Amino acid sequence: MEETIDLKYLIRLLIGKIWLIILITVIGGAAAFGISKTLMPLEYSSHITMYVQSYYGVSDGINNQNNISNSKQLVNTYMEVLKDDAVMNAVGDLLITQYDSYTIEQNFNLSNGRITPGSLRSCISISSVTDTSAVNVVATAKNAEIAAAICNNLTSVAPEFVEDAVGVGSINTIDKAKVYNNPIAPNIPKNTILGMAMGFILIVMLLIAIDFFDNTVKDPDALGNKYNKAIIGEIQQFAAEKKNKKNKKKKNIDSTDYLKLTDKNVPFSVVESYKSIRTNITFSLSTTDKKIFAVSSANPGEGKSTTSANIAIAFAQSGKNVLLIDADMRKSMQHKIFNLKNKKGLSSAISKMNKVEECIQSCAVKHLDIMTAGPIPPNPSELLASKNMDTMLENLSEKYDIIIIDTSPINVVTDAMELAKNISGIITVLRYGKTTNDDIDAAIKKIEFAQMNMLGFILNGIKIKNRGKYYSKDRYYYKKGYGYYSVKSEPDEEENQTNEK
């Protein structure tokens, strides 16, 4: 699949992580400041200028201008002579006589009691001044006096070595190198800024890399385009879900803390999302005779049970007679969500241990009945595929306007596939930032193999800060094959009429 870079999406991604970016940037600056302040040694510098002169006898008749020109030609040669090991050894020998061994060891590497030419050469920078015959010598050391001594010792031994090596001209100075007690390094402000810049670059690159290799579902538009399926709805993350994440991880609960539309403090956007889902499901079922559909997920923990419960509540609030069946007999949830007993249920009804009517319970929501899963049977798949299940659903469909079946995760067991001949279709619930494309591919293959009608996806647990890209209070985008259809959020007229009665 062709990957494209959406600049707006990247900007939204970085804005969404702005506090993390600021934190890492500050940490980078603080780390650079701390390292510069405590770990990096202070360095001091001193400098001196040496002048190269090329001279000939008076009889040569060469004027001063030619003398300067000849001096420029000698500059590069003199610079190479000054860097020679012999010169470095001479300067090092002078330094050893001028300072104690501890000071010398703190600034240079020693070999056989002598300063190594390489360590001394690394402290010296020699350069020529453009369009002149001057040579700049800059020495850097951990000791300010050592830096000045290097310059002065180099100027004292240079004339002798230059004369021996070249034999032409001379090199002179007109001053002595001074001791400068203000350190030139580390440059703490500069290092701090560089640390902040490095921290910023690293965290931005890391966030982009993580997002690029993130295979989880986050974009409903891309999801619909890839699988050519309807996006039935998008549900934002419940507030209570965020507060109880740690508890849910420990318990591995397949719900958003069992939050229902009838609970207090449910966000308005969540209520409106389920109304839109109800409308879209109604459209999807309008061309079918059976008003029975299943709700499942690719994997456990994606919110299918809570989603099933709230879809059932949404239909019941519109005045429809609704039956919610918990067919996830391996790990039932509906009795916990609605606080019901689970001694009798689907398993006992199919096996005819109890009458169907005895296994159906009323709840606090008007027009909504619940058939819990019942006792855990040893053969859930066989029960769902049995003739008794077919007969029971056929009889119940005459009593109820809508039957919703909460089934086991598709990629875990085959229970949901056993219902293919009895339902109009299946809705797959996906968890934002958790369900991967590989999970969806596997689920789609199983659904197609069972020849089930895929009604579409519900993207669950969308974070509020990301909701603005895909969802607004006024419009919901419903995609199925031919394009986008706008569904205005309108008052629930049937619900209002019921309340008035």
C-alpha positions as CSV (number, residue, x, y, z in Angstrom):
1,M,0.0,0.0,0.0
2,E,1.4,3.4,-0.9
3,E,2.4,5.5,2.0
4,T,2.0,9.2,1.9
5,I,3.1,11.9,4.3
6,D,0.4,14.2,5.5
7,L,2.0,17.4,6.8
8,K,-1.1,18.4,8.7
9,Y,-1.3,15.1,10.4
10,L,2.4,15.3,11.4
11,I,1.7,18.8,12.8
12,R,-1.3,17.5,14.8
13,L,0.8,14.6,16.0
14,L,3.5,16.9,17.3
15,I,1.0,19.3,18.8
16,G,-0.6,16.4,20.6
17,K,2.7,15.5,22.2
18,I,3.8,19.2,22.8
19,W,4.3,18.7,26.5
20,L,6.5,15.7,26.0
21,I,8.5,17.6,23.3
22,I,8.9,20.5,25.7
23,L,9.9,18.2,28.6
24,I,12.6,16.3,26.5
25,T,13.9,19.6,25.1
26,V,14.3,21.0,28.6
27,I,15.9,17.8,29.8
28,G,18.3,18.0,26.9
29,G,19.2,21.5,27.8
30,A,19.5,20.7,31.5
31,A,21.7,17.7,30.8
32,A,24.0,19.8,28.6
33,F,24.2,22.5,31.2
34,G,25.0,20.0,34.0
35,I,27.6,18.2,32.0
36,S,29.2,21.5,31.0
37,K,29.1,22.8,34.5
38,T,30.4,19.8,36.4
39,L,32.0,17.3,34.1
40,M,33.7,19.3,31.4
41,P,37.1,20.8,32.5
42,L,37.7,24.5,32.2
43,E,40.0,25.5,29.4
44,Y,42.1,28.7,29.1
45,S,43.7,30.3,26.1
46,S,46.5,32.6,25.2
47,H,47.9,33.8,22.0
48,I,50.9,35.5,20.4
49,T,51.7,36.8,16.9
50,M,55.0,36.0,15.1
51,Y,56.3,37.9,12.1
52,V,58.2,36.3,9.3
53,Q,60.9,38.4,7.5
54,S,62.8,37.5,4.4
55,Y,66.0,39.5,4.1
56,Y,68.9,39.8,1.7
57,G,72.0,41.9,1.8
58,V,71.8,45.6,0.9
59,S,73.8,44.9,-2.3
60,D,71.0,42.9,-3.6
61,G,69.0,46.1,-4.1
62,I,65.7,44.5,-3.2
63,N,63.2,47.0,-1.8
64,N,61.0,46.5,1.2
65,Q,58.0,45.5,-0.8
66,N,59.8,42.5,-2.3
67,N,61.0,41.6,1.2
68,I,57.4,41.3,2.4
69,S,56.5,39.2,-0.6
70,N,59.4,36.9,0.0
71,S,58.3,36.7,3.7
72,K,54.8,35.5,2.7
73,Q,56.3,32.7,0.7
74,L,58.1,31.5,3.8
75,V,55.1,31.5,6.1
76,N,53.8,28.0,5.2
77,T,57.3,26.6,5.5
78,Y,57.8,28.1,8.9
79,M,54.4,26.9,10.1
80,E,55.3,23.3,9.3
81,V,58.7,23.7,11.0
82,L,56.9,25.0,14.2
83,K,54.7,21.8,14.3
84,D,57.7,19.5,14.1
85,D,58.4,17.0,16.9
86,A,61.8,18.5,17.6
87,V,60.2,21.9,18.3
88,M,57.4,20.3,20.4
89,N,60.1,18.4,22.4
90,A,62.0,21.6,23.0
91,V,58.9,23.5,24.2
92,G,57.9,20.5,26.4
93,D,61.4,20.4,28.0
94,L,61.0,24.1,28.9
95,L,57.6,23.5,30.4
96,I,58.9,20.7,32.6
97,T,61.5,23.0,34.1
98,Q,59.0,25.7,34.7
99,Y,56.1,23.8,36.4
100,D,55.7,20.9,38.9
101,S,55.0,17.4,37.8
102,Y,51.3,17.5,39.0
103,T,50.5,20.5,36.9
104,I,52.2,19.0,33.9
105,E,50.3,15.7,34.3
106,Q,47.0,17.5,34.5
107,N,47.6,19.2,31.1
108,F,49.7,16.7,29.0
109,N,50.4,13.1,28.4
110,L,53.9,12.0,29.5
111,S,56.2,9.3,28.1
112,N,59.5,8.4,29.8
113,G,59.3,11.6,31.8
114,R,58.8,13.9,28.8
115,I,55.7,15.5,27.3
116,T,54.6,13.7,24.2
117,P,54.8,15.8,21.0
118,G,51.3,14.8,20.1
119,S,49.6,16.0,23.3
120,L,51.5,19.3,23.1
121,R,50.7,19.8,19.5
122,S,47.0,19.2,20.2
123,C,47.1,22.3,22.5
124,I,48.5,24.6,19.8
125,S,46.8,26.1,16.8
126,I,49.1,27.8,14.2
127,S,47.6,29.9,11.3
128,S,48.6,32.6,8.9
129,V,47.0,36.0,8.7
130,T,45.7,36.7,5.2
131,D,47.8,39.0,3.0
132,T,50.4,39.4,5.7
133,S,53.6,37.6,6.8
134,A,52.2,37.2,10.3
135,V,51.7,33.9,12.0
136,N,49.1,33.5,14.8
137,V,49.8,31.0,17.6
138,V,47.0,30.1,19.9
139,A,47.5,27.7,22.9
140,T,44.7,26.1,24.9
141,A,45.2,24.3,28.2
142,K,43.5,23.5,31.5
143,N,45.8,26.0,33.2
144,A,45.9,29.7,32.1
145,E,49.6,30.0,32.9
146,I,50.4,26.9,31.0
147,A,48.6,28.3,27.9
148,A,50.7,31.5,28.0
149,A,53.9,29.5,28.7
150,I,53.4,27.4,25.6
151,C,53.1,30.5,23.4
152,N,56.2,32.1,25.0
153,N,58.3,29.0,24.9
154,L,57.4,28.4,21.3
155,T,58.5,31.9,20.3
156,S,61.8,31.5,22.2
157,V,62.8,28.2,20.5
158,A,61.4,29.0,17.1
159,P,64.1,31.2,15.6
160,E,66.8,28.6,16.2
161,F,64.9,25.8,14.6
162,V,63.7,28.0,11.7
163,E,67.3,29.0,11.0
164,D,68.5,25.4,11.1
165,A,65.7,24.1,8.9
166,V,65.3,26.8,6.3
167,G,68.4,29.0,6.6
168,V,66.6,32.0,5.0
169,G,64.8,34.8,6.8
170,S,63.8,35.1,10.4
171,I,60.9,35.0,12.7
172,N,60.3,37.5,15.5
173,T,57.8,38.7,18.1
174,I,57.2,42.1,19.6
175,D,55.4,41.0,22.7
176,K,54.9,38.3,25.3
177,A,51.8,36.1,25.6
178,K,49.6,37.1,28.5
179,V,47.8,35.0,31.1
180,Y,44.0,35.2,30.6
181,N,42.1,33.9,33.6
182,N,38.7,33.9,31.9
183,P,38.0,30.3,30.6
184,I,37.1,30.0,26.9
185,A,35.5,26.6,27.4
186,P,33.1,25.0,28.1
187,N,30.7,27.6,26.5
188,I,27.8,26.8,28.8
189,P,25.1,28.9,27.1
190,K,26.1,27.5,23.7
191,N,26.2,23.9,25.0
192,T,22.8,24.4,26.7
193,I,21.2,25.6,23.5
194,L,22.8,22.7,21.6
195,G,21.5,20.3,24.2
196,M,18.0,21.7,23.9
197,A,18.2,21.5,20.1
198,M,19.5,17.9,20.2
199,G,16.7,16.9,22.6
200,F,14.1,18.5,20.4
201,I,15.4,16.9,17.3
202,L,15.6,13.5,18.9
203,I,12.1,13.5,20.4
204,V,10.6,14.7,17.2
205,M,12.4,12.1,15.1
206,L,11.4,9.4,17.7
207,L,7.7,10.4,17.7
208,I,7.6,10.4,13.9
209,A,9.4,7.0,13.7
210,I,7.1,5.5,16.3
211,D,4.0,6.8,14.4
212,F,5.4,5.6,11.1
213,F,5.9,2.1,12.3
214,D,2.7,2.1,14.3
215,N,0.5,-0.5,12.8
216,T,-2.6,0.2,15.0
217,V,-5.8,1.7,13.8
218,K,-6.1,5.5,14.3
219,D,-7.5,6.9,11.0
220,P,-11.1,5.9,10.2
221,D,-10.8,7.3,6.7
222,A,-7.8,5.1,5.9
223,L,-9.6,2.1,7.6
224,G,-12.6,2.6,5.4
225,N,-10.5,3.0,2.2
226,K,-8.4,0.0,2.9
227,Y,-11.2,-2.5,3.6
228,N,-14.0,-0.8,1.6
229,K,-16.3,-1.2,4.6
230,A,-18.6,1.2,6.4
231,I,-17.3,3.1,9.4
232,I,-20.5,2.6,11.5
233,G,-19.3,4.8,14.3
234,E,-16.6,6.4,16.3
235,I,-16.7,6.5,20.1
236,Q,-14.4,8.7,22.1
237,Q,-12.6,7.5,25.2
238,F,-14.7,7.5,28.3
239,A,-13.4,9.7,31.1
240,A,-13.8,6.9,33.6
241,E,-11.9,4.6,31.3
242,K,-8.8,6.8,31.6
243,K,-9.1,7.0,35.4
244,N,-9.3,3.2,35.7
245,K,-6.7,2.1,33.1
246,K,-4.4,0.4,35.8
247,N,-7.3,-1.5,37.3
248,K,-8.4,-2.7,33.9
249,K,-5.0,-3.9,32.9
250,K,-4.8,-6.0,36.1
251,K,-8.3,-7.4,35.6
252,N,-8.2,-7.6,31.8
253,I,-11.8,-6.4,31.7
254,D,-13.4,-6.2,28.3
255,S,-15.3,-2.9,28.9
256,T,-14.9,0.7,29.4
257,D,-15.5,0.3,33.2
258,Y,-19.0,-0.9,32.3
259,L,-20.1,2.6,31.5
260,K,-23.6,2.8,29.9
261,L,-25.5,5.5,28.2
262,T,-27.9,5.6,31.2
263,D,-25.1,6.4,33.6
264,K,-24.5,10.0,34.8
265,N,-21.8,12.2,33.4
266,V,-21.6,10.3,30.1
267,P,-20.1,12.8,27.6
268,F,-22.6,14.4,25.2
269,S,-20.4,13.4,22.3
270,V,-20.5,9.7,23.3
271,V,-24.3,9.8,23.5
272,E,-24.5,11.4,20.1
273,S,-22.0,8.8,18.7
274,Y,-24.3,6.0,19.7
275,K,-27.3,7.7,18.2
276,S,-25.4,8.0,15.0
277,I,-24.4,4.3,15.3
278,R,-28.0,3.4,15.8
279,T,-29.1,5.3,12.7
280,N,-26.3,3.8,10.6
281,I,-27.2,0.3,11.7
282,T,-30.8,0.9,10.8
283,F,-29.8,1.9,7.3
284,S,-27.6,-1.2,7.0
285,L,-30.4,-3.5,8.1
286,S,-33.1,-1.8,6.0
287,T,-32.6,-4.1,3.1
288,T,-32.6,-7.4,5.1
289,D,-35.5,-9.4,6.5
290,K,-33.7,-10.4,9.7
291,K,-33.2,-7.7,12.3
292,I,-30.6,-9.8,14.1
293,F,-26.9,-8.8,14.0
294,A,-23.8,-9.7,16.0
295,V,-21.2,-7.4,17.6
296,S,-17.7,-8.8,18.0
297,S,-14.0,-7.7,17.9
298,A,-10.8,-9.0,16.6
299,N,-9.2,-9.6,20.0
300,P,-10.2,-9.4,23.7
301,G,-10.2,-6.1,25.5
302,E,-11.4,-3.9,22.6
303,G,-14.7,-2.9,24.2
304,K,-17.2,-5.1,22.2
305,S,-19.3,-6.0,25.3
306,T,-19.8,-2.4,26.4
307,T,-20.4,-1.3,22.8
308,S,-23.0,-4.0,22.4
309,A,-24.8,-3.0,25.6
310,N,-24.8,0.7,24.6
311,I,-26.1,0.0,21.1
312,A,-28.9,-2.0,22.7
313,I,-29.7,0.9,25.0
314,A,-29.7,3.3,22.1
315,F,-32.2,1.2,20.2
316,A,-34.4,0.7,23.3
317,Q,-34.4,4.5,23.9
318,S,-35.8,4.9,20.4
319,G,-38.8,2.8,21.4
320,K,-37.7,-0.5,19.8
321,N,-38.2,-3.7,21.6
322,V,-34.6,-5.0,22.0
323,L,-33.1,-8.2,23.1
324,L,-29.4,-8.3,23.9
325,I,-28.0,-11.9,24.0
326,D,-24.6,-12.5,25.6
327,A,-23.2,-15.3,23.3
328,D,-19.7,-14.9,24.7
329,M,-20.2,-17.9,26.9
330,R,-16.5,-18.4,27.6
331,K,-16.1,-14.9,29.1
332,S,-19.5,-13.4,29.7
333,M,-19.9,-9.7,30.5
334,Q,-23.5,-8.5,30.1
335,H,-24.6,-9.7,33.5
336,K,-21.9,-7.6,35.0
337,I,-22.6,-4.6,32.9
338,F,-26.4,-4.7,33.8
339,N,-25.9,-6.1,37.3
340,L,-27.9,-9.2,36.6
341,K,-27.8,-12.9,37.8
342,N,-26.2,-15.4,35.5
343,K,-27.5,-18.7,36.8
344,K,-29.7,-19.0,33.8
345,G,-28.9,-17.8,30.3
346,L,-28.2,-18.7,26.7
347,S,-26.3,-21.9,27.4
348,S,-29.2,-23.3,29.5
349,A,-31.8,-22.1,27.0
350,I,-30.1,-23.8,24.0
351,S,-29.5,-27.0,26.0
352,K,-33.2,-26.8,27.1
353,M,-32.2,-26.9,30.8
354,N,-34.6,-24.0,31.2
355,K,-37.3,-22.4,29.1
356,V,-36.2,-19.5,26.9
357,E,-38.6,-17.2,28.8
358,E,-36.9,-18.1,32.1
359,C,-33.5,-17.1,30.7
360,I,-34.6,-13.6,29.6
361,Q,-34.3,-10.8,32.2
362,S,-35.5,-7.3,32.3
363,C,-33.3,-4.4,33.2
364,A,-33.6,-0.8,34.2
365,V,-33.8,0.3,30.6
366,K,-37.3,0.3,29.2
367,H,-37.9,-1.8,26.1
368,L,-34.6,-3.7,26.7
369,D,-34.4,-7.4,27.8
370,I,-31.2,-9.3,28.4
371,M,-30.3,-12.9,27.9
372,T,-27.1,-13.5,29.8
373,A,-24.6,-16.2,28.8
374,G,-25.6,-18.6,31.6
375,P,-23.3,-21.3,33.0
376,I,-20.1,-21.9,31.1
377,P,-20.7,-25.0,28.8
378,P,-17.9,-27.3,27.6
379,N,-19.0,-26.8,24.0
380,P,-19.9,-23.2,23.2
381,S,-19.3,-23.4,19.5
382,E,-21.5,-26.5,19.1
383,L,-24.3,-24.9,21.0
384,L,-24.3,-21.8,18.8
385,A,-24.3,-24.0,15.7
386,S,-27.1,-26.2,16.9
387,K,-30.6,-26.5,15.5
388,N,-31.9,-25.4,18.9
389,M,-30.1,-22.0,18.5
390,D,-31.7,-21.6,15.0
391,T,-35.2,-22.3,16.4
392,M,-34.7,-20.0,19.4
393,L,-33.6,-17.0,17.3
394,E,-36.4,-17.6,14.8
395,N,-39.0,-17.5,17.6
396,L,-37.4,-14.6,19.4
397,S,-37.3,-12.5,16.2
398,E,-41.1,-12.6,16.1
399,K,-41.2,-11.0,19.6
400,Y,-38.4,-8.4,19.3
401,D,-37.8,-5.6,16.8
402,I,-34.0,-5.9,17.2
403,I,-31.8,-8.7,18.5
404,I,-28.2,-7.9,19.2
405,I,-25.7,-10.8,19.9
406,D,-22.5,-10.1,21.8
407,T,-20.1,-12.8,20.5
408,S,-16.6,-14.0,21.3
409,P,-13.6,-12.3,19.7
410,I,-13.2,-13.4,16.1
411,N,-9.4,-14.1,16.2
412,V,-9.6,-16.1,19.4
413,V,-12.4,-18.7,18.8
414,T,-14.9,-19.5,16.0
415,D,-18.1,-18.9,18.0
416,A,-19.1,-15.9,16.1
417,M,-18.7,-17.7,12.7
418,E,-21.3,-20.3,13.9
419,L,-24.0,-17.6,13.8
420,A,-23.5,-16.8,10.1
421,K,-26.8,-18.4,8.9
422,N,-28.9,-16.8,11.6
423,I,-27.8,-13.1,11.5
424,S,-28.0,-10.3,9.0
425,G,-24.4,-9.3,9.6
426,I,-21.7,-8.6,12.0
427,I,-20.1,-5.4,13.3
428,T,-16.5,-5.5,14.4
429,V,-15.4,-3.2,17.2
430,L,-11.8,-1.9,17.0
431,R,-9.8,-0.3,19.7
432,Y,-8.1,3.0,18.8
433,G,-4.3,2.7,19.1
434,K,-4.5,-1.0,20.0
435,T,-6.1,-3.1,17.2
436,T,-3.5,-3.6,14.4
437,N,-4.0,-3.9,10.7
438,D,-2.8,-7.5,11.0
439,D,-5.6,-8.2,13.5
440,I,-8.2,-6.8,11.2
441,D,-6.8,-8.7,8.2
442,A,-7.1,-12.0,10.1
443,A,-10.7,-11.1,11.3
444,I,-11.8,-10.2,7.8
445,K,-10.5,-13.4,6.3
446,K,-12.5,-15.5,8.9
447,I,-15.6,-13.4,8.3
448,E,-15.4,-13.8,4.5
449,F,-14.6,-17.5,4.9
450,A,-17.8,-18.0,6.9
451,Q,-19.7,-16.0,4.3
452,M,-20.9,-13.5,6.9
453,N,-22.2,-10.1,5.9
454,M,-19.7,-7.5,7.3
455,L,-21.8,-4.5,8.2
456,G,-18.8,-2.3,9.1
457,F,-16.5,-1.1,11.9
458,I,-16.9,0.8,15.1
459,L,-13.7,2.5,16.2
460,N,-13.8,2.6,20.0
461,G,-11.7,4.5,22.6
462,I,-10.7,7.5,20.4
463,K,-8.8,10.0,22.5
464,I,-10.5,13.4,22.9
465,K,-7.5,15.4,21.5
466,N,-7.6,13.3,18.3
467,R,-11.4,13.5,17.9
468,G,-11.4,16.8,16.1
469,K,-9.8,15.3,12.9
470,Y,-12.6,12.8,12.3
471,Y,-15.6,13.7,14.4
472,S,-17.6,16.9,15.1
473,K,-20.8,17.5,17.0
474,D,-22.7,18.5,13.9
475,R,-21.6,15.9,11.3
476,Y,-20.8,12.2,11.2
477,Y,-19.1,10.9,8.1
478,Y,-20.5,7.5,7.0
479,K,-18.6,5.7,4.3
480,K,-19.7,2.7,2.4
481,G,-18.5,2.1,-1.1
482,Y,-19.9,5.1,-3.0
483,G,-18.9,8.1,-0.9
484,Y,-19.7,10.1,2.2
485,Y,-23.1,10.6,3.6
486,S,-23.8,13.3,6.2
487,V,-26.1,12.5,9.1
488,K,-27.2,15.5,11.1
489,S,-27.4,15.1,14.9
490,E,-31.1,15.6,15.5
491,P,-33.2,15.2,18.7
492,D,-34.3,11.7,19.4
493,E,-38.0,12.3,18.6
494,E,-39.2,8.9,19.5
495,E,-37.4,9.0,22.8
496,N,-38.9,12.4,23.6
497,Q,-42.4,11.1,22.8
498,T,-41.8,8.1,25.1
499,N,-40.7,10.5,27.9
500,E,-43.7,12.6,27.5
501,K,-46.0,9.6,27.9
